[in-house]
Amino acid sequence: MMKYVLTFLCWLSYFVAFAQSTPGDSLYVVRGFCIAAPSVAEHERFLTFIEKELVPRKVNTLVLRVDYNYEFKSHPKLRDEKALSNKQVKQLVKLCQKNGINLIPQINLLGHQSWASTTQNLLRVYPQFDETPHVQMPEKYVWPNADGLYCKSYCPLHPEVHGVVFDLVDEIMEAFEATAFHAGMDEVFYIGDDKCPRCAGRDKAELFAGELTKIRNHLAQKNRTLWIWGDRLLDGKTTGLGMWEGSMNNTHRAVDLIPKDIVICDWHYNRAEPTAAYLALKGFNVITCPWNKPQVALDQYQAFKNFKSTSNAQLAPRYLGMMQTIWTGAGNFMDIYYGTRPVEEPQKGQVNCFVQLFEAMGQ
């Protein structure tokens, strides 16, 4: 009888330790949710969504893709036309702190400086930062196209670009009272362009690594951590991942050139690829990220548990957890989630994925 009592107490002590663990502890598991920051009109509704949907699911990490949806004081021309105020951000901060949620803001750096036919705010206000100014934005965007245009990039070697973007990073980190910053850095197709007067002929892996290191070092001055998407660190050709989930322009070699304290958000949406193991073996902390296919998310979660449980004591802590990604506006996602307007069945995939993943993690 005593043997069973001792076994029970042993397990009880483990679960108490897990419940009390913090992001720095080896027992801590990221239960993340990533979505675009809400619009001004959807702000109050999103606060309710956090309290009624994320908190009960024990979400402990919330990455908000803010970009220019904030009333920046350092560069007001870069604000969206209607942007979140400091007061609204502080409401988000207070709610997340109250519920033990690590709130992480994202601004897309380097890539994703345009979308479809729209130039985003940074290159619209500072066109001199454009890596490929000779590539004109089309009136009607199609893919593929002759210019290989997916999204514009800023030139990482422009002497003035970091003075601007680091102002934005510092300001948003203060507003969000954050200890980690997500820089995006995914799907960078334009880098080291042959017509760029600064980057032409340079090694693309070294350019990418240099930009990552510069951002990481800036954050480290105030003990802040850099998070990024991991696709540019994977060899798209050798792995068969292709140009979206991996790199076809040789940036993947940067994986051996960058600081190991950068957190990698390893996204795959069609299969549970084993790349988290590769990145962990390279020395990085890794978070696995699904999107809109529930079975893929469940397979990824099972892989995470397997990696975590079967790896040695040095590798296992590098598998940080899971983060559901949402690639639609916060308002649109809440409409789909609550069924407040009719939607086509494929649009429900990310909602179903979110529900089923956290149900599995809750078990």
C-alpha positions as CSV (number, residue, x, y, z in Angstrom):
1,M,0.0,0.0,0.0
2,M,2.8,2.4,1.0
3,K,4.4,1.8,-2.5
4,Y,1.3,3.1,-4.2
5,V,1.0,6.1,-1.9
6,L,4.6,7.0,-2.6
7,T,4.1,6.6,-6.4
8,F,1.0,8.9,-6.2
9,L,2.9,11.5,-4.2
10,C,5.8,11.4,-6.7
11,W,3.4,12.0,-9.6
12,L,1.6,14.7,-7.7
13,S,4.8,16.6,-7.0
14,Y,5.6,16.4,-10.7
15,F,2.3,18.0,-11.8
16,V,2.6,20.7,-9.1
17,A,6.0,21.6,-10.4
18,F,4.7,21.6,-14.0
19,A,1.8,23.9,-13.1
20,Q,4.2,26.3,-11.3
21,S,6.9,26.3,-14.0
22,T,7.9,29.4,-15.9
23,P,9.3,29.9,-19.4
24,G,12.8,29.5,-18.2
25,D,12.1,26.0,-16.7
26,S,12.8,22.8,-18.5
27,L,9.2,21.6,-17.6
28,Y,7.6,24.6,-19.2
29,V,5.7,23.8,-22.4
30,V,4.7,26.6,-24.8
31,R,1.0,26.5,-25.5
32,G,1.0,29.3,-28.1
33,F,-1.4,31.2,-30.3
34,C,-0.3,33.5,-33.1
35,I,-2.7,35.9,-34.8
36,A,-2.8,39.4,-36.3
37,A,-3.3,42.1,-33.7
38,P,-7.0,43.2,-33.7
39,S,-8.2,46.3,-35.4
40,V,-9.3,49.2,-33.3
41,A,-12.9,48.2,-33.9
42,E,-12.3,44.6,-32.8
43,H,-10.1,45.4,-29.8
44,E,-12.7,45.0,-27.1
45,R,-14.1,41.8,-28.7
46,F,-10.6,40.4,-28.8
47,L,-10.1,41.0,-25.1
48,T,-13.2,39.0,-24.5
49,F,-11.9,36.2,-26.8
50,I,-8.6,36.0,-24.8
51,E,-10.5,35.8,-21.6
52,K,-13.2,33.3,-22.7
53,E,-11.3,31.1,-25.2
54,L,-7.5,31.4,-24.7
55,V,-7.4,31.4,-20.9
56,P,-9.6,28.3,-20.4
57,R,-7.4,26.5,-22.9
58,K,-4.3,27.5,-20.8
59,V,-2.7,29.4,-23.6
60,N,0.5,30.8,-22.1
61,T,2.0,32.5,-25.2
62,L,0.3,35.0,-27.5
63,V,2.2,36.3,-30.5
64,L,0.4,39.3,-32.0
65,R,1.4,40.3,-35.5
66,V,1.3,44.1,-35.0
67,D,3.5,45.5,-37.8
68,Y,2.2,49.1,-38.2
69,N,-1.1,48.6,-36.3
70,Y,0.2,50.8,-33.5
71,E,0.3,54.6,-32.9
72,F,4.0,54.9,-33.1
73,K,5.4,58.1,-31.8
74,S,8.9,57.7,-33.1
75,H,7.8,57.4,-36.7
76,P,4.1,58.5,-36.9
77,K,4.2,58.4,-40.7
78,L,4.6,54.6,-40.5
79,R,1.3,54.1,-38.6
80,D,-1.7,52.4,-40.2
81,E,-4.5,54.8,-40.8
82,K,-6.4,53.4,-37.9
83,A,-4.0,51.9,-35.4
84,L,-4.1,50.7,-31.8
85,S,-3.5,53.3,-29.1
86,N,-1.0,52.8,-26.3
87,K,-4.0,52.6,-23.9
88,Q,-5.5,49.7,-25.9
89,V,-2.2,47.9,-25.9
90,K,-1.9,48.4,-22.2
91,Q,-5.3,46.7,-21.8
92,L,-4.0,43.7,-23.7
93,V,-0.8,43.7,-21.6
94,K,-2.8,43.9,-18.3
95,L,-5.1,41.0,-19.3
96,C,-2.3,38.8,-20.4
97,Q,-0.2,39.5,-17.3
98,K,-3.2,38.7,-15.1
99,N,-3.6,35.3,-16.8
100,G,0.0,34.3,-17.1
101,I,0.2,34.8,-20.9
102,N,3.6,35.8,-22.4
103,L,2.6,38.5,-24.9
104,I,5.0,38.8,-27.8
105,P,4.7,41.5,-30.5
106,Q,5.8,40.9,-34.1
107,I,6.9,43.4,-36.8
108,N,8.0,41.8,-40.1
109,L,11.6,42.6,-40.6
110,L,13.6,42.1,-43.8
111,G,10.9,40.4,-45.9
112,H,7.2,40.8,-46.3
113,Q,7.5,44.5,-47.0
114,S,4.7,44.2,-49.6
115,W,1.7,42.0,-50.2
116,A,0.1,41.4,-53.5
117,S,-0.1,44.8,-55.2
118,T,0.4,46.8,-52.0
119,T,3.6,48.2,-50.7
120,Q,3.7,48.1,-46.9
121,N,4.3,51.2,-44.8
122,L,8.1,51.0,-44.4
123,L,9.0,51.0,-48.1
124,R,6.1,53.3,-49.0
125,V,7.5,56.0,-46.6
126,Y,11.2,55.1,-47.2
127,P,11.4,53.8,-50.7
128,Q,15.2,54.2,-50.6
129,F,15.3,51.1,-48.3
130,D,13.9,48.8,-51.1
131,E,16.2,45.9,-52.0
132,T,14.7,45.8,-55.5
133,P,13.5,49.2,-56.6
134,H,13.6,48.2,-60.2
135,V,10.8,45.7,-59.6
136,Q,7.6,47.7,-60.0
137,M,4.5,46.8,-58.0
138,P,1.8,45.4,-60.5
139,E,-1.7,46.8,-60.7
140,K,-3.0,43.2,-60.6
141,Y,-0.8,40.7,-58.8
142,V,-0.4,37.1,-60.1
143,W,1.9,34.3,-59.0
144,P,4.2,33.2,-60.6
145,N,5.4,36.3,-62.4
146,A,8.5,37.3,-64.4
147,D,10.0,39.3,-61.6
148,G,9.8,36.5,-59.0
149,L,7.9,39.0,-56.9
150,Y,6.2,37.5,-53.8
151,C,7.0,40.1,-51.2
152,K,9.4,43.0,-51.2
153,S,12.4,43.1,-48.8
154,Y,14.3,46.0,-47.4
155,C,18.0,46.1,-48.0
156,P,19.8,44.8,-44.9
157,L,22.9,46.8,-45.8
158,H,21.3,50.2,-46.2
159,P,23.0,52.5,-43.7
160,E,19.8,54.1,-42.4
161,V,17.3,51.2,-42.3
162,H,18.1,49.9,-38.8
163,G,17.9,53.4,-37.3
164,V,14.2,53.4,-38.3
165,V,13.2,49.8,-37.7
166,F,15.0,49.6,-34.3
167,D,13.1,52.7,-33.2
168,L,9.9,50.8,-34.0
169,V,11.1,47.6,-32.2
170,D,12.1,49.5,-29.1
171,E,8.9,51.5,-28.9
172,I,6.7,48.4,-29.4
173,M,8.6,46.4,-26.9
174,E,8.2,49.1,-24.3
175,A,4.5,49.4,-25.0
176,F,3.9,45.6,-24.8
177,E,6.3,45.3,-21.8
178,A,7.6,42.3,-23.6
179,T,10.7,40.2,-23.1
180,A,10.6,38.6,-26.5
181,F,10.2,40.0,-30.0
182,H,9.1,38.1,-33.2
183,A,10.8,39.5,-36.3
184,G,9.0,37.3,-38.9
185,M,11.9,36.8,-41.3
186,D,10.0,34.1,-43.3
187,E,9.7,33.7,-47.1
188,V,12.5,36.0,-47.9
189,F,12.9,35.6,-51.7
190,Y,14.6,39.0,-52.4
191,I,18.0,39.1,-50.7
192,G,21.4,39.9,-52.2
193,D,19.9,41.1,-55.4
194,D,22.3,41.4,-58.3
195,K,21.2,45.0,-59.0
196,C,21.5,46.2,-55.4
197,P,24.6,48.5,-55.1
198,R,25.3,47.2,-51.6
199,C,24.3,43.5,-51.7
200,A,25.2,42.4,-55.2
201,G,27.6,39.5,-55.3
202,R,27.4,38.8,-51.5
203,D,26.7,35.5,-50.0
204,K,22.9,35.3,-49.3
205,A,23.4,33.1,-46.2
206,E,25.9,35.6,-44.7
207,L,23.5,38.5,-45.5
208,F,20.6,36.7,-43.8
209,A,22.7,35.6,-40.8
210,G,24.1,39.2,-40.5
211,E,20.6,40.7,-40.4
212,L,19.4,38.1,-37.8
213,T,22.5,38.7,-35.7
214,K,22.1,42.4,-35.8
215,I,18.5,42.2,-34.7
216,R,19.4,39.7,-32.0
217,N,22.2,41.8,-30.7
218,H,20.0,44.9,-30.5
219,L,17.4,43.0,-28.5
220,A,20.1,41.4,-26.2
221,Q,21.2,44.8,-25.0
222,K,18.0,44.8,-22.9
223,N,17.9,41.1,-22.2
224,R,15.2,40.5,-24.8
225,T,14.9,37.4,-27.0
226,L,14.5,37.1,-30.7
227,W,11.9,34.8,-32.2
228,I,11.6,34.1,-36.0
229,W,9.9,31.7,-38.4
230,G,12.3,29.0,-39.4
231,D,11.7,28.3,-43.1
232,R,14.8,30.3,-44.4
233,L,17.1,28.0,-42.3
234,L,15.9,24.8,-44.0
235,D,17.3,23.6,-47.3
236,G,14.3,23.5,-49.5
237,K,16.0,21.4,-52.2
238,T,17.7,18.7,-50.2
239,T,14.8,18.2,-47.9
240,G,12.1,18.3,-50.6
241,L,10.3,21.1,-48.6
242,G,10.4,23.5,-51.6
243,M,10.6,27.3,-51.8
244,W,7.9,28.1,-49.2
245,E,8.7,25.9,-46.2
246,G,12.4,25.9,-47.1
247,S,15.0,28.0,-48.8
248,M,15.9,27.7,-52.5
249,N,18.3,30.7,-52.5
250,N,20.9,29.3,-50.1
251,T,19.9,31.2,-46.9
252,H,19.7,27.9,-45.2
253,R,23.4,27.9,-44.5
254,A,22.8,30.7,-42.1
255,V,21.7,28.1,-39.6
256,D,25.4,27.6,-38.7
257,L,26.2,31.3,-38.6
258,I,23.6,32.7,-36.1
259,P,23.4,32.9,-32.3
260,K,21.8,29.8,-30.7
261,D,19.6,31.7,-28.4
262,I,17.3,32.7,-31.2
263,V,13.9,30.9,-30.8
264,I,12.8,29.1,-34.0
265,C,9.1,28.8,-34.9
266,D,9.1,25.8,-37.1
267,W,6.0,26.0,-39.3
268,H,4.7,23.2,-41.6
269,Y,1.0,23.1,-42.7
270,N,0.7,20.0,-44.9
271,R,2.8,17.4,-43.1
272,A,4.4,16.8,-39.7
273,E,7.9,17.3,-41.1
274,P,10.7,16.3,-38.6
275,T,12.6,19.6,-38.9
276,A,12.2,20.5,-35.2
277,A,14.7,17.7,-34.5
278,Y,17.1,19.1,-37.1
279,L,16.9,22.6,-35.6
280,A,17.2,21.2,-32.0
281,L,20.3,19.2,-33.1
282,K,21.7,22.5,-34.4
283,G,21.4,23.9,-30.9
284,F,18.1,26.0,-31.1
285,N,15.0,26.1,-29.0
286,V,12.1,25.2,-31.3
287,I,8.3,25.7,-31.3
288,T,6.2,23.6,-33.7
289,C,3.6,25.6,-35.6
290,P,0.5,24.2,-37.4
291,W,-2.3,26.2,-39.2
292,N,-5.4,24.8,-40.7
293,K,-5.3,21.0,-40.9
294,P,-6.2,19.3,-37.6
295,Q,-4.7,16.0,-38.4
296,V,-1.4,17.6,-39.3
297,A,-1.5,19.5,-36.0
298,L,-2.2,16.3,-34.0
299,D,0.6,14.5,-35.8
300,Q,2.9,17.4,-35.0
301,Y,1.9,17.3,-31.4
302,Q,2.6,13.6,-31.2
303,A,6.0,14.2,-32.8
304,F,6.7,16.9,-30.2
305,K,5.8,14.6,-27.4
306,N,8.0,11.8,-28.9
307,F,11.0,14.2,-29.3
308,K,10.5,15.5,-25.8
309,S,10.3,12.1,-24.2
310,T,12.9,10.2,-26.1
311,S,15.7,12.8,-26.4
312,N,18.6,13.1,-24.1
313,A,18.7,15.6,-21.2
314,Q,20.5,18.2,-23.3
315,L,18.2,18.0,-26.4
316,A,14.8,17.5,-24.7
317,P,14.5,21.0,-23.3
318,R,15.0,22.5,-26.7
319,Y,11.5,21.3,-27.8
320,L,9.6,24.2,-26.3
321,G,6.1,23.3,-27.4
322,M,3.3,24.1,-29.9
323,M,1.9,27.4,-31.4
324,Q,-1.3,27.5,-33.4
325,T,-0.9,30.1,-36.2
326,I,-3.9,32.0,-37.7
327,W,-3.5,33.6,-41.1
328,T,-6.5,35.9,-41.1
329,G,-7.5,39.0,-39.3
330,A,-8.6,38.7,-35.7
331,G,-12.1,39.8,-36.5
332,N,-12.5,37.4,-39.3
333,F,-11.2,34.5,-37.2
334,M,-13.6,35.3,-34.4
335,D,-16.5,35.5,-36.9
336,I,-15.6,32.0,-38.1
337,Y,-15.1,30.7,-34.6
338,Y,-18.4,32.0,-33.3
339,G,-20.3,31.4,-36.5
340,T,-21.5,35.0,-36.7
341,R,-21.5,34.9,-40.5
342,P,-21.6,32.1,-43.1
343,V,-18.3,30.9,-44.4
344,E,-17.1,28.3,-46.8
345,E,-16.0,25.0,-45.3
346,P,-12.2,25.4,-46.0
347,Q,-12.2,28.6,-43.9
348,K,-13.1,26.6,-40.9
349,G,-9.9,24.6,-41.0
350,Q,-7.9,26.9,-38.8
351,V,-10.7,27.0,-36.2
352,N,-11.0,23.2,-36.2
353,C,-7.2,23.0,-35.9
354,F,-7.2,25.4,-32.9
355,V,-9.9,23.5,-31.1
356,Q,-8.6,20.0,-31.7
357,L,-4.9,20.9,-30.9
358,F,-5.7,22.4,-27.6
359,E,-8.1,19.7,-26.7
360,A,-5.3,17.2,-27.3
361,M,-2.8,19.3,-25.3
362,G,-5.4,19.6,-22.5
363,Q,-5.4,15.8,-22.1
